Amino acid sequence: MKVLLLGSNGQLGWELTRTCPKNINLTICDYPKIDFCSISSITQCINAARPDCIINAAAYTPVDKAEQEKDLAYRINHLAVLEIAELCKKNTISLIHISTDFVFNGQNFKPYQPNDTPDPESVYGKSKLKGEQAVHKILGDNALIIRTAWLYSSHGNNFVKTMLRLMKEKPSLNVIDEQIGTPTWAHGLARATWTALEKNITGTFHWTDAGVASWYDFAIAIQEEGLKKGLLDKSIPILPVPTLQYPTPAKRPMYSVLDKTSFWQATEIKPVHWQVQLRSMLKELK
């Protein structure tokens, strides 16, 4: 099977590339090779690859910056996705599109089901939802949408690597303890994506690692495991603080735990707890 991966430079794109099954003929593409603000560039990239399937891991992801760069966020997260979906329909190409927990408002306070009604409260979340809706409208059930959350990897910038750096530089840290979700190693999501492709799964599903945490819980675990792995040489105080103490331009979901049951069952993948996955990623960093 010929697969075109869009967004290969990102955390998930990098993990998808290195976990690609041997029976897949993979073409990777990202900026500057492709300009997601240009329909001609998108068309040229897809026509050149002539894929059987496209995995779209590309997105505008600076959540706070999106509040000021609304047009750019919508251009990449909505209009580019719409154009990709239309080209998939025209050329009989299957599509796997990656979305986010930010499509929910975070007021559910129980794990979100894939069919729960989205209600995003940030430009980023709204633009990603518009992308989802475009895929649904154009391809219906002939596409796979995977929502995920709190991604990190040994590649690129993320919360884990930022915390490790700050733990070396600062005498103490304040970390929000009110926002609840699930840390997710992009490596696991990549493997799940390839399994879903192999099993020809379509529809809307959720994927994160197993378990639940606040950002504070996550930071505590990062320090504990970082010390064990020799990535940190000293422990510092980490203090839980409310969201109001760190206002941001974009509103975050207070609770964005995603129910993964249907995807775990469809892929027959055994869930792995986020703390176990964190250890695996930190082992890579070392």
C-alpha positions as CSV (number, residue, x, y, z in Angstrom):
1,M,0.0,0.0,0.0
2,K,1.2,3.5,-0.8
3,V,0.7,6.0,2.0
4,L,1.3,9.7,2.0
5,L,2.1,11.2,5.4
6,L,1.3,14.9,5.7
7,G,2.9,16.7,8.7
8,S,6.0,14.4,8.9
9,N,8.1,17.0,10.8
10,G,5.8,17.0,13.9
11,Q,5.9,14.7,16.9
12,L,3.3,12.3,15.6
13,G,4.7,12.5,12.0
14,W,8.1,11.6,13.3
15,E,6.8,8.6,15.2
16,L,4.6,7.5,12.2
17,T,7.7,7.5,10.0
18,R,9.9,5.5,12.3
19,T,7.1,2.9,13.1
20,C,6.0,2.5,9.5
21,P,5.3,-1.2,8.7
22,K,7.6,-2.8,6.2
23,N,4.8,-3.5,3.8
24,I,3.9,0.2,3.5
25,N,5.4,2.3,0.7
26,L,5.6,5.6,2.7
27,T,6.0,9.1,1.2
28,I,6.5,11.9,3.8
29,C,5.7,15.5,3.2
30,D,5.8,18.7,5.2
31,Y,6.6,22.4,5.0
32,P,8.5,23.7,3.1
33,K,8.0,20.9,0.6
34,I,4.3,21.5,0.9
35,D,2.5,24.8,1.7
36,F,-0.8,24.0,3.5
37,C,-2.0,27.5,2.7
38,S,-1.9,26.7,-1.1
39,I,-4.4,24.4,-2.8
40,S,-2.0,24.1,-5.8
41,S,0.8,23.0,-3.5
42,I,-1.5,20.4,-1.7
43,T,-2.7,19.1,-5.1
44,Q,0.8,18.8,-6.5
45,C,2.0,16.9,-3.4
46,I,-0.9,14.4,-3.5
47,N,-0.8,14.0,-7.3
48,A,3.0,13.3,-7.2
49,A,2.6,10.7,-4.5
50,R,-0.4,8.9,-6.0
51,P,-1.2,7.3,-2.6
52,D,-3.8,4.7,-1.6
53,C,-4.2,6.4,1.7
54,I,-3.3,9.8,3.3
55,I,-2.5,10.2,7.0
56,N,-3.0,13.9,7.8
57,A,-0.9,14.6,10.9
58,A,-0.4,18.3,9.9
59,A,-2.0,21.0,11.9
60,Y,-1.6,24.6,13.2
61,T,-1.0,23.8,16.9
62,P,0.2,26.9,18.8
63,V,-3.0,27.1,20.9
64,D,-2.5,30.6,22.4
65,K,-1.0,32.1,19.2
66,A,-4.1,30.9,17.3
67,E,-6.2,33.5,19.2
68,Q,-4.3,36.2,17.3
69,E,-3.6,34.2,14.1
70,K,-7.2,33.1,13.6
71,D,-7.1,33.2,9.8
72,L,-3.9,31.1,9.6
73,A,-5.3,28.5,12.1
74,Y,-8.5,28.1,10.1
75,R,-6.5,28.0,6.8
76,I,-4.5,25.0,8.0
77,N,-6.9,23.2,10.3
78,H,-10.0,23.7,8.3
79,L,-9.6,24.8,4.6
80,A,-6.5,22.6,4.0
81,V,-8.3,19.6,5.5
82,L,-11.3,20.3,3.3
83,E,-9.1,20.5,0.2
84,I,-7.3,17.2,1.2
85,A,-10.7,15.5,1.7
86,E,-12.0,16.7,-1.7
87,L,-8.8,15.4,-3.4
88,C,-9.2,12.1,-1.6
89,K,-12.8,11.8,-2.8
90,K,-11.9,12.7,-6.4
91,N,-9.0,10.2,-6.5
92,T,-10.5,7.4,-4.4
93,I,-7.9,7.8,-1.6
94,S,-8.7,6.8,2.0
95,L,-8.0,9.4,4.7
96,I,-6.9,9.2,8.3
97,H,-7.2,12.6,10.0
98,I,-5.8,13.4,13.4
99,S,-7.9,15.7,15.7
100,T,-7.9,16.9,19.3
101,D,-9.6,16.9,22.7
102,F,-9.9,20.7,22.3
103,V,-13.1,20.1,20.3
104,F,-14.8,19.6,23.7
105,N,-15.5,22.4,26.2
106,G,-14.1,20.4,29.1
107,Q,-17.3,20.7,31.3
108,N,-18.4,17.1,31.0
109,F,-16.3,15.7,33.9
110,K,-16.7,12.2,32.7
111,P,-14.7,10.6,29.8
112,Y,-15.9,12.0,26.4
113,Q,-17.3,9.5,24.0
114,P,-16.5,9.9,20.3
115,N,-20.2,10.7,19.6
116,D,-20.5,13.4,22.3
117,T,-21.4,16.8,21.0
118,P,-18.3,19.0,20.4
119,D,-18.3,22.5,21.8
120,P,-14.8,24.1,21.4
121,E,-14.0,27.3,23.3
122,S,-10.7,28.3,21.6
123,V,-9.8,29.2,18.0
124,Y,-7.6,26.2,17.8
125,G,-10.5,23.9,18.9
126,K,-13.0,25.5,16.7
127,S,-10.7,25.3,13.6
128,K,-10.0,21.7,14.3
129,L,-13.7,20.9,14.6
130,K,-14.3,22.6,11.3
131,G,-11.7,20.3,9.8
132,E,-13.5,17.3,11.3
133,Q,-16.8,18.5,9.9
134,A,-15.3,18.9,6.4
135,V,-14.0,15.3,6.4
136,H,-17.4,14.0,7.6
137,K,-19.3,16.0,4.9
138,I,-17.0,15.1,2.0
139,L,-16.0,11.5,2.9
140,G,-18.7,10.4,5.3
141,D,-17.8,7.1,7.0
142,N,-15.0,6.4,4.4
143,A,-12.5,8.2,6.6
144,L,-11.0,7.7,10.0
145,I,-10.8,10.6,12.5
146,I,-8.7,10.0,15.6
147,R,-8.9,12.5,18.4
148,T,-6.0,12.5,20.9
149,A,-4.7,14.7,23.7
150,W,-1.6,15.8,25.6
151,L,0.9,14.4,23.0
152,Y,4.6,14.2,23.7
153,S,7.6,12.5,22.2
154,S,11.4,12.5,22.3
155,H,11.2,14.5,19.1
156,G,10.2,18.2,19.0
157,N,8.9,20.5,21.7
158,N,6.5,19.3,24.4
159,F,5.5,19.5,28.1
160,V,7.8,16.7,29.1
161,K,11.0,18.2,27.6
162,T,10.0,21.7,28.9
163,M,9.5,20.4,32.4
164,L,12.9,18.6,32.3
165,R,14.6,21.8,31.2
166,L,12.8,24.0,33.9
167,M,13.6,21.4,36.6
168,K,17.3,21.9,35.8
169,E,17.0,25.7,35.7
170,K,14.5,26.7,38.4
171,P,14.6,26.4,42.2
172,S,10.9,25.5,42.2
173,L,7.9,25.1,39.8
174,N,4.2,26.0,39.9
175,V,2.1,23.7,37.8
176,I,-1.7,23.8,37.2
177,D,-3.5,21.0,39.0
178,E,-7.1,21.7,37.9
179,Q,-6.9,20.7,34.2
180,I,-7.4,16.9,33.9
181,G,-6.6,14.7,30.9
182,T,-4.3,11.9,29.8
183,P,-0.7,12.3,28.8
184,T,-0.1,10.4,25.5
185,W,3.2,9.2,24.0
186,A,3.0,9.9,20.3
187,H,4.8,6.6,19.7
188,G,1.8,4.6,20.9
189,L,-0.6,6.7,18.9
190,A,1.5,6.1,15.8
191,R,1.4,2.3,16.3
192,A,-2.4,2.5,16.8
193,T,-2.8,4.5,13.6
194,W,-0.9,1.9,11.6
195,T,-3.0,-0.9,13.1
196,A,-6.2,1.0,12.3
197,L,-5.0,1.4,8.7
198,E,-4.2,-2.3,8.5
199,K,-7.7,-3.2,9.8
200,N,-9.4,-0.6,7.6
201,I,-11.2,1.0,10.5
202,T,-13.3,4.1,9.7
203,G,-15.4,6.5,11.7
204,T,-14.5,8.8,14.6
205,F,-12.5,7.4,17.5
206,H,-10.4,8.5,20.5
207,W,-6.9,7.5,21.4
208,T,-4.7,8.4,24.3
209,D,-2.7,6.3,26.7
210,A,-4.6,4.8,29.7
211,G,-5.2,6.6,33.0
212,V,-5.9,10.1,34.1
213,A,-3.8,13.0,35.4
214,S,-3.6,16.7,36.0
215,W,-0.6,18.7,34.6
216,Y,0.6,18.7,38.2
217,D,0.5,14.9,38.4
218,F,2.3,14.7,35.1
219,A,5.0,17.1,36.3
220,I,5.5,15.1,39.5
221,A,5.9,11.9,37.5
222,I,8.3,13.5,35.1
223,Q,10.6,14.6,38.0
224,E,10.4,11.2,39.7
225,E,11.2,9.3,36.5
226,G,13.8,11.8,35.4
227,L,15.7,11.4,38.6
228,K,15.6,7.6,38.3
229,K,16.9,7.7,34.7
230,G,19.6,10.2,35.5
231,L,18.1,12.9,33.4
232,L,17.9,15.1,36.5
233,D,20.5,15.3,39.3
234,K,18.3,17.0,41.9
235,S,14.7,17.3,43.1
236,I,12.9,20.7,43.3
237,P,9.6,21.6,44.9
238,I,6.7,21.4,42.5
239,L,3.6,23.3,43.8
240,P,0.0,22.8,42.6
241,V,-1.7,26.1,41.5
242,P,-5.2,27.0,40.1
243,T,-5.8,27.8,36.5
244,L,-6.6,31.4,37.4
245,Q,-3.0,32.0,38.6
246,Y,-1.8,31.4,35.0
247,P,-4.2,33.0,32.6
248,T,-3.6,32.2,28.9
249,P,-5.1,33.8,25.7
250,A,-6.8,30.5,24.8
251,K,-9.2,28.7,27.1
252,R,-8.2,25.1,27.9
253,P,-10.7,22.3,28.6
254,M,-10.7,21.7,32.3
255,Y,-11.5,18.0,31.8
256,S,-10.6,16.4,28.5
257,V,-10.3,12.7,29.3
258,L,-11.3,10.8,26.2
259,D,-13.1,7.4,26.2
260,K,-10.9,5.1,24.1
261,T,-12.9,1.9,24.6
262,S,-14.3,1.6,21.1
263,F,-10.9,2.2,19.5
264,W,-9.1,-0.2,21.8
265,Q,-11.7,-2.9,20.9
266,A,-11.6,-2.2,17.2
267,T,-7.8,-2.3,17.0
268,E,-7.5,-5.1,19.6
269,I,-4.7,-3.1,21.2
270,K,-4.1,-3.5,25.0
271,P,-4.1,-0.1,26.7
272,V,-0.9,1.0,28.3
273,H,-0.9,3.4,31.3
274,W,0.6,6.8,30.7
275,Q,3.2,6.4,33.4
276,V,4.6,3.3,31.7
277,Q,4.7,5.1,28.4
278,L,6.5,8.1,30.0
279,R,9.2,5.8,31.3
280,S,9.7,4.4,27.8
281,M,10.0,7.9,26.3
282,L,12.5,9.1,29.0
283,K,14.6,6.0,28.4
284,E,14.8,7.1,24.7
285,L,15.9,10.6,25.8
286,K,18.6,9.2,28.0
